[in-house]
Amino acid sequence: MTPFEQFRIWLRRAPVGERVGSSIVAGVVLALLAFLVVPVTQSDGDEESGDIAAAATGETTTTVAGQPTANGPEAPSADGSTPGVTGSTGSTGTVTGSGARVPVAGSTAPAGCTSPPGSDQGVSGSEIKIAITITNIVGPAGNNTFGVPSVDEQELDYKLAIDALNKERGVACRKLVADFYPVNPADRNNQQGTCLDIASTKVFAVIDAGGYYGAPSVSCYPQHQLPFLGTGRLADKQRDDGYPYLFGTGGYTDLYGNGVRALSQAGFFSEIGPLKKLGFVYRSCFDLHKMVKDLVLQAGVKESNIVEHSVGCPDGNFANPADIQQAILKFQQNNVTHVTEAFFHSDFANFTKVAQGQNFKPKYGILDDAIIPTTQGNLHVDYDNVEGALIVTSDRYGDESSGIAPNAATQKCDAVHKAAGRPPTYQQPVGFGGVACNQIWMLAAAIDHAPALQRKSLADGLRAAKTYDTAYPRGPVDWTAPKAMFGGQFWRMQRFEKACTCWKVSDPAFHPRFT
């Protein structure tokens, strides 16, 4: 399991004095696990690239299986300019007008650079100010205990990504400037107070390294009309409630919709019949299990061949061990041979260990929500129990264990780190360098393509940016759909191999979402 999930167990089981003194988190790293992309095919160089890296540098184009590359209507050229637009500026250098891109007087951007019209808080003629919240696990079991980069290391990774962007082309003809705020993922008062502090500074947007992953206090930012680029997946209701200010790394509807259909396509459900049953274990949060079950039924599995078990909706922690034992006993008594899940990622490792102890060895078809990157943690799955398991993922975790070379966007991010003496993203804890690169690039894409340089317009900016390839550990993204506040629309399948205790990518192609 992830380092943060490991902490959650520690938080519940450690001596009271230690827990009070440490006051730490458990869900953060799950959120940091997600920015991996593998190129599927390479163009002959005649197409424009949909890759963020290629759009900025002219590197080799990457595409996605079944998905053409696409740029926004005014994607930046190699020098950072946006062709074919004109406009005017006010005497102070603040952009004015409506609709058309305009040059910015007095900016340090490349010649010919143009910007979305208008202005907003945190924006001057030369700068766009943002805040970045950094994960700061407080107490004796600090960041390092859970494999989380130190506060200084996290700040450095963001600074490297920002400095590289500013040197290359900037954002909306301006430099991006960031202030950093350490946040304790286990302290909701600290989270809420940090939000209020940031809101008082009138920055343009907020990027989160994981300190708010899964925290109710994240709603503080949309309430203050501050765009918040987080590291967790969003349910549709969360996205709708926070629109147009709450952004994530993926959406549960795409994750589970693609996952069940991909498993069906691979023949996982066709094996279910009178002599074989499907065990379905889930958390009831957000009613996602209802969607998953409907898709399983559509795949041809009869209601009478599905054995369900809910562990409820634990408050951010692990399911009661008794519930897991009960689920496995129920599956054994009903001749379950195959198991799938919904919103069960935090409990999957514990489930496999209990199952192995009870000699229950089903065939797993899993819908990946940070399960792959938790496989090597101290609280990992039982390797014997999950041998041969299938998993559908939108991320690129597994590339490093499958011999897949970094894609162009990852190479671009790695080059920034190499110049600073940092290791490549494949070798960094949770691939954090890629996390930082992707979040900065995502914000830049939203701003550069927005119809207006205003906080409320960033969602429209992402939609105009269309389709991009991103750096490890995230997969390709498609922002063309209404309210597309996150990536994770593409999928591919992996299989667990006990020999390497890792997930292996058999086909590196990412496939577009099912319709």
QUIFENJO-V20231 format. One record per residue. N is the residue number from 0. PHI is phi in radians with two decimals (NA if undefined). NEAR is the number of other ideal C-beta (glycine too) atoms within 12 Angstrom. Layout:
BEGIN
N_PHI_NEAR + N_PHI_NEAR
END
This chain:
BEGIN
0_NA_39 + 1_-1.20_44 + 2_-0.98_43 + 3_-1.25_49 + 4_-1.20_47 + 5_-1.00_36 + 6_-1.11_49 + 7_-1.05_41 + 8_-1.14_30 + 9_-1.02_32 + 10_-1.08_33 + 11_-1.49_24 + 12_-1.86_17 + 13_-1.20_23 + 14_-0.97_14 + 15_-0.98_12 + 16_-1.05_11 + 17_-1.17_19 + 18_-1.14_24 + 19_-1.12_16 + 20_-1.21_17 + 21_-1.63_28 + 22_0.87_29 + 23_-1.97_41 + 24_-1.95_48 + 25_-2.54_45 + 26_-1.76_46 + 27_-1.16_48 + 28_-1.10_46 + 29_-0.93_46 + 30_-1.35_48 + 31_-1.25_53 + 32_-1.53_50 + 33_3.13_50 + 34_-2.71_54 + 35_-2.06_55 + 36_-2.44_54 + 37_-1.97_45 + 38_-1.17_41 + 39_-1.64_32 + 40_-2.36_22 + 41_-1.98_24 + 42_-1.36_23 + 43_-1.50_9 + 44_1.67_13 + 45_-1.53_9 + 46_-1.65_20 + 47_-1.31_24 + 48_-1.52_37 + 49_-1.64_37 + 50_-1.48_44 + 51_-0.98_54 + 52_-1.12_43 + 53_-1.20_35 + 54_-1.07_43 + 55_-1.58_37 + 56_-2.16_28 + 57_1.38_19 + 58_-1.26_27 + 59_-1.00_25 + 60_-1.27_34 + 61_-2.12_43 + 62_-2.25_34 + 63_-2.05_39 + 64_-0.92_21 + 65_1.32_22 + 66_-2.29_29 + 67_-1.22_23 + 68_-1.22_33 + 69_-2.71_30 + 70_-1.90_32 + 71_-1.17_33 + 72_-1.06_23 + 73_-2.34_30 + 74_-1.13_35 + 75_-1.07_43 + 76_-1.46_27 + 77_-1.06_21 + 78_-1.63_21 + 79_1.59_32 + 80_-1.47_30 + 81_-2.08_38 + 82_-1.15_19 + 83_1.31_14 + 84_-2.35_27 + 85_-2.39_18 + 86_2.98_26 + 87_-2.48_21 + 88_-2.20_28 + 89_-1.34_20 + 90_-1.16_11 + 91_-1.51_15 + 92_1.65_25 + 93_-1.44_29 + 94_-1.19_42 + 95_-2.34_25 + 96_1.75_25 + 97_-2.58_18 + 98_1.59_17 + 99_-1.70_23 + 100_-1.16_38 + 101_-2.35_34 + 102_-1.25_32 + 103_-2.05_43 + 104_-1.19_25 + 105_1.36_20 + 106_-1.38_33 + 107_-1.75_23 + 108_-1.31_36 + 109_-1.00_24 + 110_-1.01_15 + 111_1.47_24 + 112_-1.14_37 + 113_-2.25_39 + 114_-2.27_50 + 115_-1.02_43 + 116_-1.31_32 + 117_1.54_30 + 118_-2.74_32 + 119_-2.86_30 + 120_-1.07_26 + 121_1.41_32 + 122_-2.04_39 + 123_-2.14_29 + 124_-1.21_28 + 125_-2.19_28 + 126_-2.45_30 + 127_-2.17_46 + 128_-1.67_27 + 129_-2.28_43 + 130_-2.04_42 + 131_-2.22_43 + 132_-1.60_48 + 133_-1.87_41 + 134_-1.18_58 + 135_-2.32_35 + 136_-1.31_43 + 137_-1.68_26 + 138_2.12_27 + 139_-1.09_20 + 140_-1.66_30 + 141_-1.45_28 + 142_-0.89_39 + 143_-1.09_20 + 144_-1.04_28 + 145_-1.90_41 + 146_1.29_36 + 147_-1.62_44 + 148_-0.98_36 + 149_-1.12_23 + 150_-0.99_29 + 151_-1.09_17 + 152_-1.19_30 + 153_-1.07_41 + 154_-1.05_27 + 155_-1.06_27 + 156_-1.09_46 + 157_-1.18_44 + 158_-1.10_29 + 159_-1.09_34 + 160_-1.14_47 + 161_-1.19_35 + 162_-1.07_24 + 163_-1.13_33 + 164_-1.13_43 + 165_-1.11_30 + 166_-1.23_20 + 167_-1.34_32 + 168_-2.77_38 + 169_1.30_35 + 170_-2.27_48 + 171_0.87_53 + 172_1.16_46 + 173_-2.35_41 + 174_-1.53_29 + 175_-1.55_42 + 176_-2.19_28 + 177_-2.16_39 + 178_-1.90_29 + 179_-1.94_31 + 180_-2.31_35 + 181_-1.12_31 + 182_-2.32_44 + 183_-1.54_34 + 184_-1.10_52 + 185_-1.70_40 + 186_-2.08_27 + 187_-1.17_25 + 188_-1.13_16 + 189_-1.12_29 + 190_-1.11_38 + 191_-1.14_25 + 192_-1.11_20 + 193_-1.13_38 + 194_-1.03_34 + 195_-1.14_20 + 196_-1.08_23 + 197_-1.15_38 + 198_-1.03_28 + 199_-1.24_16 + 200_-1.47_23 + 201_1.04_22 + 202_-1.35_36 + 203_-1.45_42 + 204_-2.76_54 + 205_-2.27_45 + 206_-1.99_48 + 207_-2.03_49 + 208_-1.46_52 + 209_2.36_55 + 210_-1.15_50 + 211_-1.92_48 + 212_-1.00_45 + 213_1.30_42 + 214_-1.51_38 + 215_-1.02_19 + 216_-1.18_32 + 217_-1.10_40 + 218_-1.13_25 + 219_-1.04_32 + 220_-1.24_36 + 221_-1.02_32 + 222_-1.10_19 + 223_-1.73_29 + 224_0.96_27 + 225_-1.91_42 + 226_-0.99_44 + 227_-2.19_51 + 228_-1.72_48 + 229_-1.64_50 + 230_-2.02_53 + 231_-1.92_44 + 232_-1.41_42 + 233_-2.08_41 + 234_-1.35_32 + 235_-1.00_29 + 236_-1.12_19 + 237_-1.06_33 + 238_-1.06_32 + 239_-1.13_20 + 240_-1.15_21 + 241_-1.70_34 + 242_-1.18_27 + 243_-1.75_30 + 244_-1.98_37 + 245_-1.83_40 + 246_-2.07_46 + 247_-2.38_45 + 248_-1.71_45 + 249_-3.01_50 + 250_-2.16_39 + 251_-1.18_36 + 252_-1.08_38 + 253_-1.16_45 + 254_-0.99_49 + 255_-1.41_45 + 256_-1.10_34 + 257_-1.16_38 + 258_-1.08_47 + 259_-1.13_40 + 260_-1.16_31 + 261_-1.17_38 + 262_-1.12_41 + 263_-1.12_30 + 264_-1.08_23 + 265_-1.41_26 + 266_1.52_17 + 267_-1.08_36 + 268_-1.46_37 + 269_-1.19_19 + 270_-1.38_24 + 271_-1.33_35 + 272_-2.85_17 + 273_-0.96_12 + 274_-1.70_12 + 275_-2.33_25 + 276_-2.14_31 + 277_-1.81_42 + 278_-1.49_37 + 279_-2.15_42 + 280_-1.93_47 + 281_-2.76_40 + 282_-1.67_37 + 283_-1.55_23 + 284_-1.07_29 + 285_1.10_27 + 286_1.04_22 + 287_-1.14_37 + 288_-1.10_32 + 289_-1.14_21 + 290_-1.12_29 + 291_-1.10_44 + 292_-1.09_29 + 293_-1.02_21 + 294_-1.19_34 + 295_-1.12_40 + 296_-1.11_23 + 297_-1.13_18 + 298_-1.31_32 + 299_1.84_22 + 300_-1.38_34 + 301_-1.32_18 + 302_-0.95_17 + 303_-1.21_14 + 304_-1.76_28 + 305_-1.88_32 + 306_-1.96_34 + 307_-1.71_31 + 308_-2.66_35 + 309_-1.81_30 + 310_-1.79_35 + 311_1.34_24 + 312_-2.30_24 + 313_-0.99_26 + 314_-1.32_19 + 315_1.34_28 + 316_-2.06_28 + 317_-1.51_35 + 318_-1.18_37 + 319_-1.07_21 + 320_-0.93_22 + 321_-1.11_15 + 322_-1.16_27 + 323_-1.17_35 + 324_-1.07_25 + 325_-1.15_22 + 326_-1.06_39 + 327_-1.16_35 + 328_-1.05_22 + 329_-1.09_25 + 330_-1.16_35 + 331_-1.11_24 + 332_-1.16_16 + 333_-1.85_26 + 334_1.02_20 + 335_-1.24_32 + 336_-2.01_27 + 337_-2.23_39 + 338_-2.34_45 + 339_-2.30_48 + 340_-2.63_47 + 341_-2.55_42 + 342_0.98_40 + 343_-1.96_42 + 344_-1.05_46 + 345_-1.17_40 + 346_-1.85_44 + 347_-1.09_48 + 348_-1.07_37 + 349_-1.09_38 + 350_-1.05_44 + 351_-1.15_37 + 352_-1.24_25 + 353_-1.17_31 + 354_-1.06_34 + 355_-1.11_21 + 356_-1.13_19 + 357_-1.72_23 + 358_1.02_14 + 359_-1.88_33 + 360_-2.20_25 + 361_-1.41_40 + 362_-1.61_31 + 363_-1.72_41 + 364_-2.17_46 + 365_-1.94_47 + 366_-1.84_49 + 367_-1.25_50 + 368_-2.26_49 + 369_1.17_48 + 370_-1.44_44 + 371_-1.02_51 + 372_-1.25_46 + 373_-1.61_44 + 374_-1.12_39 + 375_-1.71_28 + 376_-1.27_33 + 377_-1.10_20 + 378_-1.90_31 + 379_-1.28_30 + 380_-1.14_38 + 381_-1.36_29 + 382_-1.13_24 + 383_-1.16_21 + 384_-1.23_30 + 385_-1.80_37 + 386_-0.93_25 + 387_1.43_24 + 388_-1.10_41 + 389_-1.79_39 + 390_-2.48_46 + 391_-1.85_48 + 392_-2.35_46 + 393_-1.83_53 + 394_-1.80_51 + 395_-1.93_50 + 396_-1.01_44 + 397_1.97_42 + 398_-1.04_39 + 399_-1.18_33 + 400_-1.71_25 + 401_-1.96_25 + 402_1.27_16 + 403_-1.60_28 + 404_-1.20_23 + 405_-1.01_38 + 406_-1.34_45 + 407_-1.06_37 + 408_-1.15_47 + 409_-1.15_46 + 410_-1.07_30 + 411_-1.12_43 + 412_-1.16_52 + 413_-1.07_33 + 414_-1.10_26 + 415_-1.09_38 + 416_-1.28_36 + 417_-1.07_21 + 418_-1.09_15 + 419_-1.75_20 + 420_1.34_10 + 421_-1.70_27 + 422_-1.25_21 + 423_-1.15_30 + 424_-1.06_45 + 425_-1.00_34 + 426_-1.77_19 + 427_-1.61_35 + 428_-0.95_35 + 429_0.90_48 + 430_1.03_44 + 431_-1.10_50 + 432_-1.02_45 + 433_-1.20_53 + 434_-1.01_52 + 435_-1.13_51 + 436_-0.99_48 + 437_-1.13_52 + 438_-1.17_50 + 439_-1.14_44 + 440_-1.14_48 + 441_-1.10_44 + 442_-1.11_42 + 443_-1.09_45 + 444_-1.09_45 + 445_-1.12_48 + 446_-1.20_46 + 447_-1.09_47 + 448_-1.76_40 + 449_-1.17_43 + 450_-1.22_29 + 451_-2.63_31 + 452_-1.44_43 + 453_-2.44_32 + 454_-1.03_39 + 455_-1.22_24 + 456_-1.70_32 + 457_-1.15_46 + 458_-1.10_39 + 459_-1.14_31 + 460_-1.13_39 + 461_-1.10_40 + 462_-1.07_28 + 463_-1.24_31 + 464_-1.23_38 + 465_1.16_34 + 466_-2.01_42 + 467_-2.34_50 + 468_-1.78_52 + 469_-2.15_57 + 470_-1.51_53 + 471_-0.90_47 + 472_-1.86_50 + 473_-1.75_51 + 474_-1.62_56 + 475_-1.03_50 + 476_-2.24_50 + 477_-2.37_37 + 478_-1.76_36 + 479_-1.38_27 + 480_-1.31_25 + 481_-1.00_15 + 482_1.00_27 + 483_-1.41_37 + 484_-1.72_44 + 485_-2.80_46 + 486_-1.70_50 + 487_1.40_49 + 488_-1.39_37 + 489_-1.69_42 + 490_-2.51_42 + 491_-2.71_44 + 492_-1.99_37 + 493_-2.33_44 + 494_-2.22_32 + 495_-1.44_38 + 496_-2.13_23 + 497_-1.11_20 + 498_-1.00_13 + 499_-1.92_19 + 500_0.81_20 + 501_-2.63_30 + 502_-1.61_42 + 503_-1.92_31 + 504_-1.54_33 + 505_-1.48_19 + 506_-2.27_21 + 507_-1.27_32 + 508_-1.19_25 + 509_-1.65_45 + 510_-1.83_32 + 511_-1.12_31 + 512_-0.99_34 + 513_-1.27_25 + 514_-1.99_11
END
